[in-house]
Each structure stands twice: as structure tokens, then as C-alpha cells.
């Protein structure tokens, strides 16, 4: 995958900007990055704090030729790529909280929001394409708390940053040269995530599911073999998280109904007594 990066000082939302670009024919791999978002958003419409100059806010445009149901796993794929990219760039080993957060010491450090843009056939497509079996595009947004030193009181017990957990100030997008890496390689949190995502995305396109990376995802899952509460609008229930299936559903073992697959779009999952 070829990436085209557009960096902005300030924007309403990187997701909204990528959706706007998708509707005017921007190619897959377009990435919008901002120092600050005025209207940053999280899952279920929650506001996402986006202070300037400390963190990494970016959204990637994807145009997978699969059904939207199959594409729903791309949030999990980005979570895995963030885990791998952050580990490569910083040595920090985050865990994944299914489906779309990364955590350190049970506090959130990365949030991911994927949104779909439905495209009319008369809207512009890359390279003049006007017909597409699955006429939609995805805006896969990532927010990473990199160098933030403190958080508002109301979220201080649930959020953290790479700086807080490591005591080190991390470069977000500047050159960093080491003996192990030649000078022409840009060693950054952002770029290492994009490299990891490119590999995982190609795996996804081969099978249209998570079968080639499910074991890797599960190996980083903080919920694995832990008690969870499933906050389903149809009724809350508890159980033990066993991992995920090839379609990204969390498998929860319950006393009443055996193993229940939980779809991320419908519910939230928490630990019994805390965020994870």
C-alpha cells in the first residue's frame, strides 16, 4: 500500500476530512494527520480530547473491495498494527482491549474509530473509476496519547500516555537515526504503525477475515481468560472472554448459554469492576 500523508496544524476531525476526500476521489492510502482536532470523536459519538502538540491524531482512507460486514474487522486490524508499530518504535508493549483500544497498565493509550462513507456511483472515484461492486470507503481514525503529561480529572484514572508510562518524551514524526537503522528510514510511531498495517491489510485482502492474524491478535488481548461484562442493549450479561473468531467477534463463555459471540458494533465490554 502506498501512503500519501497530509499534515495539518488544526482540523475539525481527521475522520471527517478523510470522508470528504473519499467523496472527491482521493485514493486508498491517503492519510490525514493533525496537531489538533477541534471536533475529535470516539466510538458511539463520544468526544475525544485532542490537545495540540502532544499526541498523534491520524485517519487512513481505505477502499477494500469486500462487503461492509467483512470490512468491519479493519478496526481490529488497525489495533493490532498499532500494537506492533508502537512496540517497534518505542519498545513499549501495549495490550489490546477488544475491539478498538490499546491500554497500558489498564489505562487507555490508543483509541480507534472506523467510519464508512457511502459513495454514489456518480461521485468521483480514483483513476476515473465510476463503477464499484462495493461503493463505499472507510475512514480509519487513530488517536495515540504520545507525550501528554496529564489528563483531566474525570478521565485521569482511565487514560495514560507513552510519556507517563515510560518517563520518556517520544518523537512523533521526526527523524531518529540509530546504528541498527539506516538514515533513510524514518523511524517514527506513525510510520511503524503504517508499515505494520500494510502487512496486515494484505493478509486481510487474501481471506477477507482475520484468519491469518487471529492468533497474533489474541496474544495481545488483555481481556483473554478474564471476566467481562457485556453491555448489550438487549440485556447485560457476564462471562469469561475466550478470544475472538475469524470475524472479530469476542467469544464469551457464559454459565447460561455456553459460548456467545459478541459483535463489536452492538455492545461494549468492560472488566467486572473497572475499564478493562
One Martini backbone bead per residue (centre of mass of N, CA, C, O) as a GRO file, in nm:
protein
  276
    1UNK     BB    1   0.096   0.037   0.022
    2UNK     BB    2   0.032   0.372  -0.051
    3UNK     BB    3   0.132   0.673   0.109
    4UNK     BB    4  -0.044   0.989   0.179
    5UNK     BB    5   0.066   1.276   0.356
    6UNK     BB    6  -0.136   1.508   0.556
    7UNK     BB    7  -0.046   1.793   0.737
    8UNK     BB    8  -0.202   1.951   1.019
    9UNK     BB    9  -0.261   2.176   1.265
   10UNK     BB   10  -0.583   2.209   1.207
   11UNK     BB   11  -0.902   2.039   1.275
   12UNK     BB   12  -1.193   1.900   1.317
   13UNK     BB   13  -1.151   1.604   1.160
   14UNK     BB   14  -0.992   1.343   1.022
   15UNK     BB   15  -1.238   1.179   0.941
   16UNK     BB   16  -1.397   1.398   0.792
   17UNK     BB   17  -1.176   1.461   0.582
   18UNK     BB   18  -1.162   1.176   0.455
   19UNK     BB   19  -1.455   1.164   0.366
   20UNK     BB   20  -1.440   1.405   0.178
   21UNK     BB   21  -1.217   1.280  -0.005
   22UNK     BB   22  -1.364   1.024  -0.093
   23UNK     BB   23  -1.591   1.202  -0.254
   24UNK     BB   24  -1.329   1.312  -0.454
   25UNK     BB   25  -1.114   1.055  -0.515
   26UNK     BB   26  -0.935   0.955  -0.313
   27UNK     BB   27  -0.694   0.743  -0.238
   28UNK     BB   28  -0.574   0.485  -0.118
   29UNK     BB   29  -0.364   0.595   0.162
   30UNK     BB   30  -0.480   0.835   0.267
   31UNK     BB   31  -0.339   1.071   0.510
   32UNK     BB   32  -0.454   1.238   0.803
   33UNK     BB   33  -0.283   1.487   1.000
   34UNK     BB   34  -0.296   1.628   1.341
   35UNK     BB   35  -0.234   1.841   1.606
   36UNK     BB   36  -0.551   1.929   1.602
   37UNK     BB   37  -0.884   1.875   1.728
   38UNK     BB   38  -1.203   2.013   1.755
   39UNK     BB   39  -1.392   1.730   1.666
   40UNK     BB   40  -1.327   1.485   1.821
   41UNK     BB   41  -1.389   1.124   1.799
   42UNK     BB   42  -1.555   0.845   1.919
   43UNK     BB   43  -1.713   0.598   2.017
   44UNK     BB   44  -2.048   0.664   2.018
   45UNK     BB   45  -1.986   0.992   1.997
   46UNK     BB   46  -1.754   1.053   2.159
   47UNK     BB   47  -1.536   1.252   2.290
   48UNK     BB   48  -1.199   1.361   2.186
   49UNK     BB   49  -0.918   1.445   2.317
   50UNK     BB   50  -0.716   1.723   2.134
   51UNK     BB   51  -0.439   1.826   2.202
   52UNK     BB   52  -0.173   2.015   2.132
   53UNK     BB   53   0.160   1.877   2.065
   54UNK     BB   54   0.142   1.554   2.193
   55UNK     BB   55  -0.009   1.389   1.972
   56UNK     BB   56  -0.172   1.136   1.762
   57UNK     BB   57  -0.359   1.226   1.465
   58UNK     BB   58  -0.524   0.986   1.244
   59UNK     BB   59  -0.635   0.909   0.896
   60UNK     BB   60  -0.737   0.633   0.692
   61UNK     BB   61  -0.785   0.545   0.358
   62UNK     BB   62  -1.026   0.298   0.248
   63UNK     BB   63  -1.087   0.044  -0.045
   64UNK     BB   64  -1.231  -0.230  -0.004
   65UNK     BB   65  -1.332  -0.529  -0.195
   66UNK     BB   66  -1.573  -0.561   0.025
   67UNK     BB   67  -1.779  -0.605   0.253
   68UNK     BB   68  -1.885  -0.439   0.527
   69UNK     BB   69  -1.880  -0.681   0.713
   70UNK     BB   70  -1.585  -0.759   0.653
   71UNK     BB   71  -1.466  -0.462   0.721
   72UNK     BB   72  -1.512  -0.455   1.039
   73UNK     BB   73  -1.211  -0.571   1.111
   74UNK     BB   74  -1.023  -0.313   1.069
   75UNK     BB   75  -1.009  -0.218   1.359
   76UNK     BB   76  -0.847  -0.465   1.462
   77UNK     BB   77  -0.610  -0.433   1.267
   78UNK     BB   78  -0.522  -0.156   1.370
   79UNK     BB   79  -0.468  -0.245   1.658
   80UNK     BB   80  -0.240  -0.439   1.585
   81UNK     BB   81  -0.060  -0.231   1.439
   82UNK     BB   82  -0.021  -0.049   1.686
   83UNK     BB   83   0.116  -0.253   1.864
   84UNK     BB   84   0.354  -0.310   1.667
   85UNK     BB   85   0.451  -0.017   1.614
   86UNK     BB   86   0.507   0.073   1.906
   87UNK     BB   87   0.708  -0.151   1.969
   88UNK     BB   88   0.912  -0.077   1.745
   89UNK     BB   89   0.956   0.235   1.824
   90UNK     BB   90   0.967   0.195   2.174
   91UNK     BB   91   0.916  -0.099   2.332
   92UNK     BB   92   0.618  -0.084   2.392
   93UNK     BB   93   0.370  -0.313   2.546
   94UNK     BB   94   0.074  -0.331   2.444
   95UNK     BB   95  -0.273  -0.376   2.489
   96UNK     BB   96  -0.580  -0.522   2.394
   97UNK     BB   97  -0.907  -0.382   2.387
   98UNK     BB   98  -1.181  -0.492   2.304
   99UNK     BB   99  -1.162  -0.370   1.982
  100UNK     BB  100  -1.032  -0.030   1.997
  101UNK     BB  101  -0.804  -0.058   2.225
  102UNK     BB  102  -0.519   0.062   2.403
  103UNK     BB  103  -0.314  -0.053   2.683
  104UNK     BB  104  -0.169   0.066   3.004
  105UNK     BB  105  -0.218  -0.035   3.300
  106UNK     BB  106  -0.539  -0.015   3.236
  107UNK     BB  107  -0.492   0.225   3.028
  108UNK     BB  108  -0.562   0.447   2.788
  109UNK     BB  109  -0.367   0.515   2.465
  110UNK     BB  110  -0.569   0.399   2.237
  111UNK     BB  111  -0.787   0.504   1.967
  112UNK     BB  112  -1.051   0.366   1.747
  113UNK     BB  113  -1.216   0.491   1.437
  114UNK     BB  114  -1.457   0.354   1.212
  115UNK     BB  115  -1.583   0.491   0.900
  116UNK     BB  116  -1.842   0.522   0.666
  117UNK     BB  117  -1.865   0.597   0.306
  118UNK     BB  118  -2.109   0.655   0.095
  119UNK     BB  119  -2.118   0.603  -0.264
  120UNK     BB  120  -2.190   0.739  -0.547
  121UNK     BB  121  -2.167   0.667  -0.885
  122UNK     BB  122  -2.125   0.994  -0.952
  123UNK     BB  123  -1.880   0.987  -0.798
  124UNK     BB  124  -1.564   1.011  -0.746
  125UNK     BB  125  -1.293   0.806  -0.853
  126UNK     BB  126  -1.024   0.654  -0.883
  127UNK     BB  127  -0.907   0.671  -1.197
  128UNK     BB  128  -1.219   0.703  -1.308
  129UNK     BB  129  -1.392   0.536  -1.141
  130UNK     BB  130  -1.764   0.440  -1.151
  131UNK     BB  131  -1.750   0.134  -1.070
  132UNK     BB  132  -1.865  -0.066  -0.780
  133UNK     BB  133  -1.947  -0.324  -0.587
  134UNK     BB  134  -1.841  -0.145  -0.321
  135UNK     BB  135  -1.970   0.177  -0.254
  136UNK     BB  136  -1.712   0.249  -0.044
  137UNK     BB  137  -1.555   0.401   0.243
  138UNK     BB  138  -1.281   0.431   0.482
  139UNK     BB  139  -1.231   0.574   0.813
  140UNK     BB  140  -0.928   0.527   0.996
  141UNK     BB  141  -0.898   0.619   1.324
  142UNK     BB  142  -0.621   0.763   1.527
  143UNK     BB  143  -0.542   0.784   1.883
  144UNK     BB  144  -0.236   0.899   2.050
  145UNK     BB  145  -0.082   0.900   2.358
  146UNK     BB  146   0.231   1.032   2.387
  147UNK     BB  147   0.315   1.337   2.554
  148UNK     BB  148   0.114   1.345   2.770
  149UNK     BB  149   0.116   1.454   3.120
  150UNK     BB  150  -0.203   1.507   3.146
  151UNK     BB  151  -0.539   1.474   3.281
  152UNK     BB  152  -0.839   1.497   3.334
  153UNK     BB  153  -0.997   1.405   3.616
  154UNK     BB  154  -1.231   1.228   3.475
  155UNK     BB  155  -0.977   1.042   3.314
  156UNK     BB  156  -0.715   0.971   3.487
  157UNK     BB  157  -0.809   0.657   3.555
  158UNK     BB  158  -0.821   0.579   3.212
  159UNK     BB  159  -0.563   0.747   3.122
  160UNK     BB  160  -0.269   0.756   2.904
  161UNK     BB  161   0.087   0.757   2.819
  162UNK     BB  162   0.394   0.706   2.700
  163UNK     BB  163   0.526   0.905   2.894
  164UNK     BB  164   0.409   0.815   3.167
  165UNK     BB  165   0.505   0.505   3.139
  166UNK     BB  166   0.831   0.586   3.063
  167UNK     BB  167   0.959   0.888   3.100
  168UNK     BB  168   0.945   0.961   2.784
  169UNK     BB  169   1.014   1.146   2.504
  170UNK     BB  170   0.840   1.124   2.194
  171UNK     BB  171   0.867   1.091   1.871
  172UNK     BB  172   0.634   1.127   1.603
  173UNK     BB  173   0.789   1.265   1.305
  174UNK     BB  174   1.089   1.233   1.336
  175UNK     BB  175   1.402   1.177   1.309
  176UNK     BB  176   1.566   0.849   1.380
  177UNK     BB  177   1.893   0.744   1.448
  178UNK     BB  178   2.060   0.430   1.410
  179UNK     BB  179   2.262   0.164   1.373
  180UNK     BB  180   2.018  -0.029   1.280
  181UNK     BB  181   1.927   0.232   1.111
  182UNK     BB  182   1.905   0.387   0.844
  183UNK     BB  183   1.869   0.718   0.755
  184UNK     BB  184   1.627   0.671   0.539
  185UNK     BB  185   1.471   0.574   0.784
  186UNK     BB  186   1.161   0.633   0.933
  187UNK     BB  187   1.147   0.639   1.289
  188UNK     BB  188   0.811   0.602   1.379
  189UNK     BB  189   0.513   0.564   1.500
  190UNK     BB  190   0.353   0.607   1.244
  191UNK     BB  191   0.528   0.440   1.037
  192UNK     BB  192   0.519   0.167   1.191
  193UNK     BB  193   0.216   0.136   1.171
  194UNK     BB  194   0.193   0.143   0.860
  195UNK     BB  195   0.367  -0.102   0.807
  196UNK     BB  196   0.195  -0.303   0.968
  197UNK     BB  197  -0.070  -0.254   0.817
  198UNK     BB  198   0.012  -0.339   0.532
  199UNK     BB  199   0.052  -0.635   0.604
  200UNK     BB  200  -0.233  -0.693   0.728
  201UNK     BB  201  -0.402  -0.604   0.482
  202UNK     BB  202  -0.301  -0.820   0.287
  203UNK     BB  203  -0.408  -1.055   0.452
  204UNK     BB  204  -0.705  -0.973   0.442
  205UNK     BB  205  -0.738  -0.975   0.123
  206UNK     BB  206  -0.704  -1.290   0.100
  207UNK     BB  207  -0.974  -1.361   0.316
  208UNK     BB  208  -1.173  -1.147   0.460
  209UNK     BB  209  -1.020  -1.193   0.741
  210UNK     BB  210  -0.845  -1.312   1.055
  211UNK     BB  211  -0.693  -1.590   1.010
  212UNK     BB  212  -0.379  -1.473   0.974
  213UNK     BB  213  -0.408  -1.297   1.284
  214UNK     BB  214  -0.558  -1.404   1.536
  215UNK     BB  215  -0.328  -1.507   1.722
  216UNK     BB  216  -0.191  -1.229   1.754
  217UNK     BB  217  -0.423  -1.079   1.878
  218UNK     BB  218  -0.472  -1.267   2.125
  219UNK     BB  219  -0.178  -1.228   2.252
  220UNK     BB  220  -0.280  -0.904   2.324
  221UNK     BB  221  -0.528  -0.973   2.505
  222UNK     BB  222  -0.654  -0.852   2.804
  223UNK     BB  223  -0.930  -1.031   2.814
  224UNK     BB  224  -0.803  -1.295   2.838
  225UNK     BB  225  -0.949  -1.504   3.067
  226UNK     BB  226  -1.157  -1.283   3.157
  227UNK     BB  227  -1.376  -1.109   3.316
  228UNK     BB  228  -1.691  -0.992   3.175
  229UNK     BB  229  -1.898  -0.719   3.058
  230UNK     BB  230  -2.194  -0.709   2.865
  231UNK     BB  231  -2.332  -0.413   2.706
  232UNK     BB  232  -2.637  -0.492   2.615
  233UNK     BB  233  -2.937  -0.365   2.512
  234UNK     BB  234  -3.079  -0.659   2.562
  235UNK     BB  235  -2.864  -0.742   2.790
  236UNK     BB  236  -2.678  -0.800   3.052
  237UNK     BB  237  -2.361  -0.988   3.071
  238UNK     BB  238  -2.152  -1.259   3.176
  239UNK     BB  239  -1.795  -1.373   3.156
  240UNK     BB  240  -1.548  -1.539   2.955
  241UNK     BB  241  -1.279  -1.457   2.767
  242UNK     BB  242  -1.153  -1.652   2.473
  243UNK     BB  243  -1.162  -1.450   2.229
  244UNK     BB  244  -1.163  -1.479   1.874
  245UNK     BB  245  -1.281  -1.476   1.564
  246UNK     BB  246  -1.258  -1.435   1.217
  247UNK     BB  247  -1.480  -1.176   1.265
  248UNK     BB  248  -1.412  -1.033   1.563
  249UNK     BB  249  -1.555  -1.184   1.772
  250UNK     BB  250  -1.632  -1.218   2.096
  251UNK     BB  251  -1.569  -1.486   2.315
  252UNK     BB  252  -1.823  -1.585   2.555
  253UNK     BB  253  -1.840  -1.755   2.855
  254UNK     BB  254  -2.133  -1.894   2.982
  255UNK     BB  255  -2.356  -2.042   3.200
  256UNK     BB  256  -2.628  -2.034   3.025
  257UNK     BB  257  -2.508  -2.019   2.685
  258UNK     BB  258  -2.224  -2.049   2.666
  259UNK     BB  259  -2.088  -1.955   2.371
  260UNK     BB  260  -2.072  -1.604   2.290
  261UNK     BB  261  -2.099  -1.394   2.027
  262UNK     BB  262  -1.954  -1.062   1.999
  263UNK     BB  263  -2.050  -0.762   1.857
  264UNK     BB  264  -1.909  -0.450   1.838
  265UNK     BB  265  -2.157  -0.272   1.722
  266UNK     BB  266  -2.356  -0.341   1.992
  267UNK     BB  267  -2.126  -0.329   2.219
  268UNK     BB  268  -1.981  -0.339   2.545
  269UNK     BB  269  -1.669  -0.391   2.728
  270UNK     BB  270  -1.593  -0.502   3.062
  271UNK     BB  271  -1.490  -0.530   3.347
  272UNK     BB  272  -1.621  -0.598   3.646
  273UNK     BB  273  -1.475  -0.312   3.798
  274UNK     BB  274  -1.354  -0.197   3.520
  275UNK     BB  275  -1.244  -0.101   3.217
  276UNK     BB  276  -1.080  -0.408   3.201
   0.00000   0.00000   0.00000
